[in-house]
Each structure stands twice: as structure tokens, then as C-alpha cells.
Amino acid sequence: MRRLLALAPLAALAACEPAARHLAGGPAGADGASALVRAIAERFGPQDREPEFEALRPKLARAALVPSLAFDDFSAWKRSEGAWRAVEFAGAPTPAGFRLGVRAEASDPVTAGHYRGRIRLERIESGRFEWTVREELAVGGVRPAELASALDALFHGAEATDEAKARAAIASAFPRACAKLGLALRLETLEVARDGQGASSLRVALRLQPAGLKETAPRYATFLARYLTPIKSRMVVADAAGTTWWTLEGENNLWTLRLRVRGGSLVPLEGDAARRIPERLQATMDYATRMGRFSIAEKGLLAEVALTRTPAEKGFLARFQKKPDWDLPFLVEPFLGGPLSYPFEGPGSEAGWVARETPSGTRIVRDYRVRVGENWVLRWLGGMTDRALSEFRAGAEREADRYHGECLLAIRDDVVELLRAPVRAQSPSIMLPRPPTTSSTDPSPLRPRPMPGIALAMRSARRLSGSDCSQTWPGPVSVAKKRPSPPKSAVLTPLTNCTS
């Protein structure tokens, strides 16, 4: 599921011609933009896992909510000392797929497309553990400043267009991506309303259509329909004063994003459009789904979000220190007070994402730290999660890898062809500033990658030669300038991302 989300950041930057050109506006040029998309396409495309890595994946998945299952299994770890265990992973593209293997110490990911993952498990006390995970993917010479500039251009374009013009431009510039993404995603609503303060309010409603993948990826389509359709979710991002900056809601595979922009920047949904996003935000999330015959929901999950705003780094850190309210089966809830409170006690749990410039190129880095308190109920929940993952890996995963890789490579091919073409004339109303050629001093961060869920901020536009065409267009939950959105909590499934 997270691999489908990996389409969002790249498709966001390819959503309009000016954004794509800003992506290639730095020293790395068009080659850098191509390398960025290729690196992500290879990482989230078909996999070629070494036997040791393949054997380790189910062990870590089963231990996500019950860490004691893996802590004393020394076949799962390459390093250990006292109360901690650690293992690392290395990945690189090969003709057979993205090769992933287990290492005691993985090499620094210097070349575009190379990956390093690290997992550390520490026992705090009996029955209480802490997972720490870091993932790094080298993506080449496109700097964080160019990523921010591309998204700025995307928002400028949104202000200067309407639905009909946007659909026509997307279909013309990105025919390959439209054809691939249109199998699974359908734009239901795209509204742009301008107000007296010179700002534009946008409402985008995107529907995930698993049935569109039935012919080419039947098992993946079945998995999406079974596990995503029951999801109901809502996220509100506000500042400390309670002013809302954007919202995202999802139900029955329809995800609706509301935001407001002015001058290429996010502004509050209502009120003073001259305000700019502050350095700290609060994201409040509700989430509900079904697991087998049972309904499970959390309400009021609060993330305190701090933004990173330096020329060489754009990102965020979200900290979870307030326990949400839970709606669980009546025989389960009385036993979960302690275990479900523990992740939010003391330092709480954290999730972070950053695009970081290094001497060898830019890396996308994801960190999280999750505390887990064990009991038999978490074993039950962990078992249900493990069954879903096992079902995914039994057949749907290979189809998902292939489809996501095809989508990302289609985006890459469209971007490369677009950047080779002459710059098309624009009307004065939608002319955008040229991208910077030196390191920008703009303190804008990039938007994070969401963690659980699927297609939480992906938009599709459909119309190509008389037929439907789709694209993704993330809102504030992907790569962003001055406007990151925290992911949904990873507290309940801490290891399902790193081991796939």
C-alpha cells in the first residue's frame, strides 16, 4: 500500500509543465529530474530480495506489536549488546529488480537509487520496548531547493487555471502517466474558487478504483478493495491558535482535500490570506476501519509538528504525546489502557521526513521511533495485521511492485520528454519566476511522505483523446514548500514500511 503512495511526490512535481521545469532548474538539470524519478521508481518497483532478507521480513512483521517475539531471536539481528538489537539493510537497482539484503553495517547510499535501512530494538523494561527506524534513499542531484521551487510553481499554476484547462494541460504533457495512473485513480471533483483577498480555495476529491486493476493486477485489486474500502479517516492541520490550514477526509475510497493558496503558498482556509504557515503545527487525526468482523477506531490522535527550514534540508518532525480515544470491541477495550497509553508517555513516539542535501547528492530520509507496551490484546491485533500482510505478500505484492514501477517510469518518461521540448509561451497571468540557479535561502521545507493508509492526498485528472486520463496531485502531505503535513500515526504498525 505504501508503494502506491510513493507515486504521489513525483506526480505532484510533474503535475504541470512549470513545476517540472522548476524541478530541473538547478545544476543537475533535466538529468537530475530524471534520476530523481528513476531512483524512486526502482525502489518501489519490482523487488529482488536476498534469501536472508526474505526470511527476516515475516519475523519483524509479527514482532511489530509484540517485540519480544523477535528480541531474543538472534537469527533476526546482526548486532546486539545488553538491552538492544540492531540490523541494517542495503538496496540497489539491478536488471532483476531492486536488490535488498541484510547487512551488519550497510554502506552509505551515495549513488542515486541506492538505499540503506536501519532497525534498532531496545528493551526499556519487561514487556516494554522501543523501535527506532531510519531509511535513506539517494535520489541524485535535484536539491531540496528545486523540489520546493517545483511545488511553488505547482501552486502558482493552480491559482491561474480552472478545471478544464488543468485537465487539458495534464493530458497533453503527461500521456504515459495518465494512462497508467488512470487505471486506479479517478478525479471526481476539482473546484477552484477565488476570493476578495486574491486567494484561491481548492477542493479536490479523488476516488481510488481497485476494479480498474482487475485485468492487469487482480490480486492487488482484491487486496485494495478488501482492506482500503472500509477505511474512514479525517485529518485537520491547524496552528497553535486553532486556525485551520488544510483538511483531508476519506470514506468509501473517496478522499477529499481542501486547501487555500495565494502567491504560490498555502494560507489559512479562512480569514487573513496574508498569513504564512508557522514553524509549528498541530495535526489531529481520526481513523476507523474493520479488521475481520471487528470495527476499530481512534479519535483525536494529535501530532505536534516542527518544520525544518534550511536551504539544505526541507522536512518535518511529528511527535505524538497525547493518547487518542479508542473505539474497540467491548471485550478488548478494558485490557488496553496501559499498552495503548505507553507509546504516548514520556518522550512519546516520533515520525520524521526530510529531503537532505549531502556532498554526494540529495537523500530522502525517513525516521521514526515508536514505543510498544505488550499484552495479549496487542498480540491479537498484531496477529490480524500479520494476516493482512501475509495475504498481501502471497500474491498481491508482486503485482503492486510491477504496477507502481510502471507508473513511476511513465512519469519519468513524460518528464524527460517534456523537458527536452521548447518552453511553451505562457500568458502573463500564469508566468512564474525562473527557478534559482544557486542554493536558495528560502526556509521552506518539503512535504512528508504519509505513512499508513493509501492515496490520502493523490489527485487524478482524466481526459485524454476523448477517454479518461489520471494523474496524482498530492496536497500538503507530500513534497511541499513551507507546508509539510504529518503522516498518520505509525504507532500500531512500526515495521511494515522498512521491510518491504
Order of alpha helices (4+ residues) and beta strands (2+ residues): alpha-alpha-alpha-alpha-beta-alpha-alpha-beta-beta-beta-beta-beta-alpha-alpha-alpha-beta-beta-alpha-beta-beta-beta-beta-beta-beta-beta-beta-alpha-beta-beta-alpha-alpha
